[in-house]
Each structure stands twice: as C-alpha cells, then as structure tokens.
Amino acid sequence: MTSAKHTAIAETEPSELAEPRWAVVSFKKLEAAALTFADAVKKLSELESSKIPGLCIVTDEAGARIADSIS
C-alpha cells in the first residue's frame, strides 16, 4: 500500500488518536487533559518551549492517576 493510500485510509477510519482521551503530564502536575493526540502533541510543544521538565503524553486515565499521586 502506498503511503498516500495509507494516509487516506487512516484519516477516514476511527482511531483512538482522534478521540479526546489524551493528557499531557509533567513532573509537577497534570498539564492538560481530554485532548486528541494531535492536540496533545501541540500542547507538549508549547510547554516544552516554556522549559517545563518531564513532559509526556499519556491517556486521561493514566493522567488522572498521576495527578492523584502528585497531589
């Protein structure tokens, strides 16, 4: 399958990446939640430019557990 066909199929098929179920966390807190994966990547970039350490993208479920353990 060519990459153009693969991209077209990926854009029309439902995907967890398109669901608002992603969170961005840092060493200190849950930075954002209920994001699509694309929005989480954008948020991660914004926070990286602010020099916030320990950033990663996780599911909202994992983000909630992290938020509870930090509090």
ABEGO torsion letter per residue (X at the ends): XBAAAAAAAAAABBBAAABBABBBBBAABBABBGBBAAAAAAAAAAAAAAGBBGBBBBBAAAAAAAAAAAX
